[in-house]
Amino acid sequence: MTALNLVDTDPASLNVDAVVIGVYADESGEAKLRLAPGAESVAAAFGDRPGGGLAETLRVLGASGAAGEVTKLATFGAVKAPLLVAVGLGAPNGGDAGRAPSPETLRRAAGAAARALAGSASAALVLPLADDGETGAAALTPGLRAVGEGAVLGAYRFAGYKSKPVAGRREPLRKALVHVPDAGARGVKAALKRSGVLGAAVSRTRDWINTAPNELRPPAFAEQAAAAAREASLDVSVLDEKALARGGYGGILAVGLGSAAAPRLVRIAYEPAGATRRVALVGKGITFDTGGVSIKPSAGMWEMKSDMSGAAAVVATMLAIAQLKPKVAVVAYAPMAENMVSGSAYRPGDVVRMYSGAQVEVLNTDAEGRMILGDAIARACEDEPDYLFEVSTLTGGQVIALGKRIAGVMGTPELCERVRDAGERAGEPAWPMPLPEDVRKGMDSDVADISQVNAGMDRAGHMLQGGVFLSEFVTEGVQWAHIDIAGPSYHSGEPFGYWTKGGTGVPVRTLVELVEEIAAE
C-alpha cells in the first residue's frame, strides 16, 4: 500500500520523483489554464522560459484542466523533481480560484495522479486543501483526508494471478507526500493517519472482492476474516454448519445447502470501556452466486464473485474501527454462504424456518441474500443495538433504479438521511428509497408467514422488495438502514479517479464516518 507522509517544504526543492500540482479549467472560453494555489514556487522556478510560463506550457501540451485529467512534463532541472504532473480540478469551486475544490474533486485528482505515477518511488501532492487564507487543522482536515484517501486508493492494484510478468506493468507508487502549509499543526497528523487507516481498510475490502471465488469459499473467507480481526485485537467467533444448525439459522443453512463448502457466520466485536451507544453492522457474504435452482444467465455471471462485497466491507470497517478507537461499541455479523446448484440445493416452494422463528416461503432461490441477512439481522438485534447498518449487493433493481455509482438506502427515514449525508462526505453517494405497504402486502404467503419476494410484482420494485423483506427481521425500536450496493460495489469499466477496475470497497468510508459521528454524539 502507498505510504502517506506530510511535508511543508518548498515543493520546488523537494527530492522526490514527481511533484503533482492542480490546474483549473478556465471558464472564460479562452482555453487558458489557471494554476491552483500551492503551485506558486513551482511556477516561479519555470520562469519566463521560451514558449511562455508554466500554465501556457501545460496548455500547449494539451492540458485543459478538466477534472481528473493528467498531464506530465519533464522539468529539466527547473525544480528538483525530474517530473511535474498537472492534474485537472475542473472549474474553480463557485468560480472562485481562491476556494478549495470539494473533497471529492481532490480525492479523484489525487487518485488519478497516483495511478499515473505507477513505477515511481515518491511523489509530492501539492493541491489546494483549504480556501485562501485559512489555516489550521479544522480548515485543512477535509481536503487533507480526501487527498490521502485518493492517493492510496488510486495507487491500489490487486496482485492477481499472472504466471508471467506483464510487459510495461509497473509497481504502484510507493510513497505520497501530502504538502500542507504547516505539517506540525495540531490535528493534521491525525487527519492523514485516518486516511491511511481508511485506505488500508478499503484496499483489504477490494482484495477480498477481487479474489477468485474458488479461493474464497465460505470457510476460507471466514478464516481470513477471523484472522484479520484477531490480529487487530478484536473479539471473534465463527459458527460452522453444525453450530448454525444448533442455533436455528435456517436461512443461512438453506442457501448453503447446495455447496460442498459449508456456510459460516462470523461475529466480530469492538467494545471499548465506557461506551454508551451500540452499533450493529451486518454484511452479505455470498462468496459466489449462481442463482441456485433459479439459475442466473451465464453472461457476466463471473462478476458474482463480488456478491460478498457487503461482508468484506463490514469486516474491513471493523479493522479500521480497531485502529481509530471511537467511543462506541460496534459488533459486526458476516453471514457467508455459496449459492450453488446441486441435488441438495434449496428449491422454490421450500418453507424455511428462520433464526427469528419466522417461516419463509421460498419463491426464487436467486433471492438468497435476504435469506442469510434475515438470520444475521435477527441475531444482531439480540445485542440490543441503538443503530443497525446492513450492507449488501442485494438486487439488480438497485442498478436499474440508481445506476452503478449510487447506493440505495431503506429503513428508518432519519437514519437513511444520515447515511446519505455521510456518503456525500465520504464520496460514496447513496439515496433514500421508500418501503411501500403495497409491496409488503404482496409478500403475504398462503402457506407461511411471508414470501421471499412479491410474486405479483415480479421484478417491479425489486430493490424495495428486498428492503421490505429485511424489515421483518429488525426488532422494533432499533433504528436501521439497509444499504444496497449492487451497483457501486464493483467497477467493471476503465479506472477513473480513485476507482480501479474490480471491487471498489464501497461503503467502508461511509460506515466509518457514521460510527465516528455516533461516537461523537
N, C-alpha and C positions, 0 to 999 in steps of 0.2 A: 504494500500500500504506500502511496505517496506520503512522505513525511511533511509535516507542516511546521513552519517556524515564523517568528516575527522578525522584522528588520525595520530600522528607521534611518539607515544610512542613505546618503545621496544616491539615487538609483543609477546615475551616470557612472558612479565609481564602484558599483558592486561587482565582485568577482564571481559571476555566475555564467552559465551557458547562454542565457537569454533574459532579456528584460521585456516584460509584457506591459503595454500601455493601452489605454482606451481611446477610441476615437468616436466622435459623434457625427451622425449624418447631418448635413446642412439642410435646413428647412426652407431656404430662400429659393431653391430650384436652380442655384448656380453651380451645382455639382462640386461644391467645396467641402472640405473636411474641417472639423474643429477638434483639436486635441483635448482630451478630458483632463481635468485637474489632476495633478500629480506628475504629469509628463514634462513639466517646465524645464527641469535641468537637463533632461534628455534632449529636448528640442533645442535648447541653447547650445548643447555640445555639438549638434549637427550644424548650427550656424547658418550663414548665408552661402551655402555651397552651390556649385553650378546646378541650375535647374530649379532653384528656389529652396525654401525651408522644408522642414520635415513633413508637415502636413501636405504640401504640394507634391513632394516626392512620393508619398504613400498614395496620393490620388492618381499620379501617373502610373503607378504600379497596379492600379485597378481597384484600390480600396474605395468603398462608398460609405462606410460607416454603418452599413446595415447590421442589425443585431446578430451577433454570433459569427460574423464574417471575420476571417483570419488572414492577415497579410504579413509576410515575412520580408525582412530587409537586412542584408549584411551591413554591419556598422563600420567595417574597415577602420577600426580604431577610434571612431568618434566618441564612443563610450567604451568602458572596459569590457562589457559583454560582447561577444562576437556577433550576436544575433539580436535584432529587435523584432518583436512581434506586436502588431497592432490588431486589437480585437474590437469589432464594431459593437457599439452600445445603442444603436438606433438613434432616434431623435432625442434631444435632451428632455429630461423629465419636466413636463409642463412648459416646454420651450425655453427653459432657463438652464443654461450650461453650468450654473453655479449650484444647482440642486443635484444631489446624488441620484443615480439611477435606482430603480426599485431593486430590492434584494434579489428578486427572481432574475432580473436582467443581469445583475452582477454574477449570480450563480451560473447562469448559462454561459456568460462570457468567459468566466474562469474555466468552466468545463471545456469549452471549445478550444481555448488556448492550451490547456493541459493535454488534451488529446492530440493537438497539432505538434506538441513538443515531445512526443514519444521518441525515445532514444537519447534524450538529454538527461544529464545528471542533476541539474538545478536550474531553476528559473525564479525570477523576482516578479511578483504580480503587483504592478503599480496602478491601481484602479481607484476611482473616487468613492471612498467608503462613506463619507458624510457630506452634508451641504457645506458650502464655503463658509469658513469662519467658525464652524462647530468643531469642538474638540472634546476629549474625554471619552470614557468607556461607553456611556449612555448613548452618545451620538454615533460612535463607531461600531457598536456591537452588531446591529442588524446587517450592515454591509460586510463587516469582518466575518461573521458567521457564514454568510452566503458565499463569499469568495473562497473561504476554506473548504466548505462542503463541495462547491463546484469543482475545485481543483482536484480533490480526492476522487470524486465520482466520475469526473470527465476522464481522468487517467486510468480508471478501472479497466482491467482486462481479465476475462476468465482464462484460466490456464489452459483448458481444453484438452483434447486427446490426440493431437497431431503426433504421428510417429517420427516425422522428419521435420527439421527446421523449415519454416516458411520464408522464402526469399523476400527480402525487404521488410520483414516484420521486425519491429524494434521494441525494446523493453519500455514499459511505461516510465513516465517522468518520475525520478526518484525523490526529489525534494522541491517543495514550493515555499518560497519566502514571501510572505504577505507583507507588503510595505504599509506601514502606518506612520503618521506624523510623530507619535510618541509611543514607542513599543513598551515603555515602562509604566504607562498609565494603569492605575488600579482597575482591575477587571478585564483588561484587554487580553492578558494571557489566558484567563479562564474562558473567554469567548472563543478563542482559537482552539483551546483544548477541547471544548464541546464540539467544535466542527470535526476534529479528528475522531472523537468518540462516535459521532453520528456517521461519519464517513466509513468507519470500520464496521459499524452495525449494518449499514445498507450494503456494503460490499459483501459481508457474510451472507446476507439475505440473497443477494444476486448469485453468489457461488452455489448456494443450495438449489436455487431455481434452475440454474444452468447445468447442473449435474445431470448426467444421463440417467434416465429412470431405472435402468437395470442396476445402477449403483446406489440408488437411494429409495429402496423399498421401505415399507414402514418400520421394520425392526432396525435397519441401518440408520434411517433418519432419526428415530427415537434415540438410538445410541449416541449419535453425533450431537444431537440437541442436548441430551443429558450431560455428556462430557463437557461441552462448552459451558453449560450453566454451572456445573460443579467447579470448573476452573475459575469461574467468576465469583465463587463462594456463595452461590445461591442454593436454596433448598430444592431438591429434585426428587420426584417419584415417578415411576413408569409402570403403568398397568399393562401386562401382556394379555393374551387372549383368554387365559384361564381366569385371571383376576377380573377382566371385563365381564366374563360370564357370571362369576360370583357376585359382581356388583350390579348386574342387571342392565348393562349398557347395550340394550338391544339394537339401537340404531347403528352404533359403530360396528357391532358384530355382523349385522345383516349386510352392510356394504362390503365388509372384508371377507365374507363367506366364499366368494368366487376366486380368491387368490391363494396361492401357496404361501405367500408372505403374509403372516397374520397381522392384524391391526394392533395399534398401541394407543394409549392415552398418556401424554406427558404433562405433568404438573410442575411448574416452576414458580417458586415463591420468593419475594423480596419483602421482608417485614422489619423495617427499622424500629428501634425502640422509640416510644412516644408518638408514633403515627396515629392520628385520629380519623383519617379517611382511608377507605379501601377501594381499590380499583381492580376490576377483573378484565383480563384480556383473553379472547378466545380466537383461535385461528384455524381455518380449514386446512387439513393436511392430506389431501388425496394425492398420493405420490404419482399415480397415473390413472387417467380416467378414460376407459374405453366406452363408457356409457353402460357397461354391463349388458344384460339381455336386450335392453333398448339401445342397441349399439349405435355409436356415432358414425357418420360418414367417414371414410378413410382420409379424405382430403384434409390436410392440416392437423390430423389427429396427433402428430408428434408434439405439437405445442401443449398437449395435455400433460406433459411433464411439469408444466408450470402450475398445475392445479393445487399444488401445496404451497402456493405463494403466501397465503394468509398465515399458515403455521410458521413458515420461515420468518415472516415479518414479526410476529408476536414473540417468537423465541429470541430473535436478534434485538428486539426492543428491550427485552429483559436484560440482555447483556449490556446494553447501553445504560439502562437504569442502574445496574450494579456499579457502574463507574461514576455516574453523575450523582447518585445518592440523594434523590429527592426525599422529603419528609412525608412520605405517603406509602402505605402498604400496597403492593401490586402482586397479583397472582395470575399466572397465565396457564391456560389449558390448550393443548395442541392435540386434537384427535387425529390419528393418522391411519389411513387405510388405502388399499389399492382396489379400484373398482374394475374387476376383470370379468370375462365371460368363461364359465365352466359349468360342469354338471352340478356344482354345489352353489352356484351364484343365486342370489335372491331374485325373485320374479315379480312382474306386475301381477297384482292380485294378492300378494302376500299381505298379512297383517303382522306388524312388528310392535312388540311392547317396548316402549322407550324407557330410559332411565327414570323419567318423571312418573312413570306409570301409565302415561297416555298410550292408547292403541292407535297406530297409524296404518291406514290402508295405502299400500304402495301401488301407484298407477304408472310410474315411469322410473325405471332403475337408473336413468341418467340424471335424476334429481337426487343424487346421492349425498351431495354436500350438506343439504339441510337435515339429512338423517343423522350424520355424525355430529353436526353442530347442535342439534336439538339436545342430544345427550350431554355434550360438553357445556352448553349454556345452563342446563338444569343443574349440573354438578357445580358450576361456578357460582350459581346463585345461593348454594348452600353455605358459601363462605360469607354471605351477607354483605356483598359489596355495595358501596354507595353509587358507583358507576360501573357499567359493563360496556366494553367496546369489543365488538366481534368483527373480524376481517375475513373475507372470503372471495374467491373467484367463483361467485355463486351462479350467475346467469348470463347467457348470451344476450338476454334482454337489456342488461346494463349497457352493453356495447351499442346496441341498436338505439337506445334512448339517448345516451350521453357521449358516445364515441369512445376513442381509445385512450383519452388522457384525463377524463373527469370521472371520479368515482361517484356512485350513487349512495345516499345515506338515508336510512329509515330508522324509526324508533321514536323515543321521546323527543318531541319537537324542539325543546330548549337545548337538549344535548346535541341534536343533529345540527343546530345552528352553531354550536361551539365547535363541532367537527369541521364545519365549513370554514369558520374563521381561522382555526388552527391550520387547516390545509392551505388556506390562502397565504398565511405567513410562511409556511414551510415550503411552498412551491409545489404542493400536491393537491390540486383543486378537487373539491367534492361538492355535490349538490343535493340538498334535501329533497326527498320524494315522499309521497303520501302512502298510507296504509289503508285503502278504502274498505269500508264494511262490506260492499258487494263482492269484493274479491274473497273475503273470508267466508261469506255465506255460500259461495260456490265450492268451497272446500269441505262442506259437510259430507260425511260418508254414510252410506246406508248400513254398513257393517262395522264401522269402527268410529272412534272419536273424531277423527279428522283424516282427510285425504292429503296426500303429499302435494298434489297440485290441484288447480281448478280445472277440471276436465272440460267444463263448458266454455272456458275462455281459451283453451288450447295454449298457444304461446302469447296471446294478447296479455299485456301487463305482466309479462313473465318475471321481471325484476320485482314487481310488487308482490307477486305470489310468494316468492322466496322470503321476503321480509315478513309478510303476514304469517306464514308458517312458523318462522323462528320466534315471532312474538308470543306464540302459545307456550313457550318454554321459559319465558322470563318471569321471575317471581314478581308479584305485584309490589310496587313501591321502589323497585330498582330502576334508576334511570339508565337507559341503554341506547346503543346506536349500532346498527348493522351497516357495515361499510362494504359495499360490493365493488371489488377491484378487478372484475373480469377483464376490462379493457386496459387500464393503466398498469397492471402488474407485469405485463410482458410486451416488449417492443420488438416487433419483427422487421421494422424498416431500418433505414440507414441511421447511424448515430447522429445526434444533434445535441447541442448544449452539453449537459452533463449526463444525458441518457445514452448509454451504449446499446448495442444490439443484444437482445435477450432479456433476462429478468431486470426489473427496474428498482426493486426494493421499496416500492410504494406499499403501505403508508408508514414506514418506520418513523420518519421525521415528524409526521403529524401526531403519531401516538406519543412520542416523547414530549412534544410540545404540550399535548393535553395533560399528560401526567405531571409535568412541571407546573402547569397552570393550576391544576387541582392542589398540588402540594403547597403552592403559594397562597392559597385562599385562607 
